[in-house]
Amino acid sequence: MKNVQISDQELVHLYMKGNEACLEQLIKRHQKSIFTAIYLLVKNRALAEDIFQETFIKIINTLRNGTYNEEGKFGPWAIRIGRNLTIDYLRKQKRDVTITDSEGNDIFSFLQIAEESREDKLIQFQTEQHIKSLVKKLPQEQREVLIMRHWGNLSFKEIADQTGVSINTALGRMRYALNNLRKMLEQDRVKI
């Protein structure tokens, strides 16, 4: 007997008609890629498992509500949900974003002082908060690549795969993000 693999699209249709086993098949088929995408951002297995579960809860709710936009691309859609939930989690945790200039130097490196006074620490904190606020002003696509590259330590190939764009597009978005940050910083210096 031939082993025929049912498409993701057909599994989604069957699940939406009440066949719970189809959801299990979708999970088995895509769990490794979804989990990997999440784990690469959080680098913590337990946390990645929690976000993975949250991802499938969101997927199930979307399918049950009938709001799934069928494009025949269940896998990339599911990975995007996992990645977005992970980025939302990281934002809530207010982890520090490391931003480098075009030469690869950390923008904050000039603030590293051997013996920091309270005033120095306050200045560094305010500077970091200011740069984070500038990052939030970037267009979504630029901000996402910047966070994934410098916060998630992803390669441009991994970023391209997870965002569904070419490596050149990911590189371009990063270049625009850094240029826009520099311009905003220069404008702030002029105001002072």
C-alpha positions in Angstrom: 0.0 0.0 0.0 1.3 3.5 -0.9 2.2 5.9 1.9 0.4 9.0 0.8 1.2 12.2 2.7 -1.7 14.5 3.2 -0.9 18.2 2.6 -1.0 20.7 5.5 -3.9 22.4 3.7 -5.9 19.2 3.8 -5.0 18.5 7.4 -6.2 22.0 8.4 -9.5 21.4 6.5 -10.0 18.1 8.2 -9.2 19.5 11.6 -11.6 22.3 11.1 -14.3 19.7 10.3 -13.6 18.0 13.7 -10.8 15.5 13.0 -8.6 16.1 16.1 -6.0 13.6 14.8 -5.2 16.0 12.0 -4.0 18.6 14.5 -1.7 16.1 16.1 -0.3 15.3 12.6 0.3 19.1 12.0 2.0 19.4 15.3 4.3 16.4 14.7 5.1 17.7 11.2 6.1 21.2 12.3 7.1 21.0 16.0 10.9 20.8 15.3 11.0 23.9 13.1 8.7 25.9 15.4 10.5 24.9 18.5 13.9 25.7 16.9 12.7 29.2 15.9 11.6 29.9 19.4 14.7 28.4 21.1 17.1 30.4 18.9 15.6 33.5 20.4 15.3 32.6 24.1 18.1 30.0 24.4 16.3 28.4 27.3 14.7 25.0 26.8 12.0 25.3 29.5 11.0 28.8 28.3 11.0 27.7 24.7 8.7 24.8 25.6 6.2 27.2 27.3 6.2 29.5 24.3 5.8 26.5 22.0 2.7 25.4 23.9 1.4 29.0 23.8 2.0 29.0 20.0 -0.2 25.9 19.5 -2.9 27.3 21.7 -3.0 30.4 19.5 -2.9 28.2 16.4 -5.8 26.1 17.7 -7.8 29.2 18.6 -7.2 30.8 15.2 -8.3 27.6 13.4 -11.4 27.2 15.6 -12.4 30.8 15.2 -12.2 30.4 11.4 -9.8 33.3 11.1 -7.0 31.3 9.6 -6.0 32.8 6.2 -5.5 29.8 4.0 -2.5 30.3 1.7 -1.3 26.7 1.8 1.6 27.8 4.0 0.8 26.4 7.4 4.4 25.8 8.4 5.8 29.3 7.8 2.6 30.8 9.4 3.0 28.7 12.5 6.7 29.6 12.8 5.8 33.3 12.5 3.3 32.9 15.3 5.9 31.3 17.5 8.5 33.9 16.6 6.1 36.8 17.3 5.1 35.4 20.7 8.7 35.0 21.6 9.6 38.5 20.6 6.6 39.8 22.6 7.8 37.8 25.6 11.3 39.2 25.2 9.9 42.8 25.0 8.0 42.2 28.2 11.1 41.1 30.0 12.8 44.3 29.0 16.0 42.6 28.2 18.8 44.8 26.9 19.2 45.2 23.2 22.8 45.4 22.0 23.1 47.7 19.0 26.3 47.9 16.9 27.4 50.4 14.4 28.5 49.6 10.9 32.0 48.7 12.1 30.6 46.2 14.6 31.3 48.4 17.7 28.8 48.3 20.5 27.1 51.7 20.8 27.2 51.4 24.6 30.9 50.5 24.7 31.9 54.1 25.3 30.0 54.0 28.6 32.1 51.1 30.1 34.0 52.7 32.9 36.1 50.8 35.5 34.6 52.4 38.5 31.2 53.7 37.8 29.7 56.2 40.1 25.9 56.4 40.7 25.8 59.3 38.3 27.6 57.3 35.6 25.2 54.3 36.1 22.2 56.7 35.9 23.6 58.2 32.7 24.2 54.8 31.2 20.7 53.7 32.1 19.1 56.8 30.6 21.2 56.3 27.4 20.1 52.7 27.1 16.5 53.6 27.7 16.8 56.4 25.1 18.2 54.0 22.5 15.5 51.5 23.2 12.9 54.2 22.7 14.5 55.0 19.4 14.5 51.3 18.4 10.7 51.3 19.0 10.4 54.1 16.5 11.9 52.1 13.7 9.5 50.6 11.1 8.4 47.1 12.2 10.4 45.2 9.6 13.7 47.1 10.5 13.0 46.7 14.2 12.3 43.0 13.9 15.6 42.3 12.0 17.6 44.4 14.4 16.1 42.6 17.5 16.6 39.2 15.9 20.2 39.9 14.9 21.4 41.7 18.0 19.1 40.4 20.7 18.4 36.9 19.4 22.0 36.5 17.9 20.5 35.0 14.7 22.5 34.9 11.5 21.1 36.7 8.5 20.3 33.4 6.9 18.2 32.4 10.0 16.5 35.8 10.0 15.7 35.5 6.3 14.3 32.0 6.8 12.1 33.0 9.8 10.8 36.2 8.2 10.3 34.7 4.8 12.5 37.2 2.9 15.8 36.8 1.1 19.1 37.3 2.9 19.7 40.5 0.9 16.4 41.9 2.1 17.3 41.0 5.7 20.7 42.7 5.3 19.0 45.7 3.7 16.6 46.1 6.5 19.4 45.9 9.0 21.4 48.6 7.1 18.3 50.8 7.0 17.7 50.2 10.8 21.2 51.2 11.7 21.2 54.2 9.4 17.9 55.4 10.9 19.2 54.9 14.4 22.3 57.0 13.6 20.1 59.8 12.1 17.8 59.8 15.2 20.9 60.0 17.5 22.4 62.8 15.4 19.1 64.7 15.5 19.0 64.3 19.3 22.6 65.7 19.6 21.7 68.7 17.5 18.7 69.4 19.8 21.0 69.3 22.9 
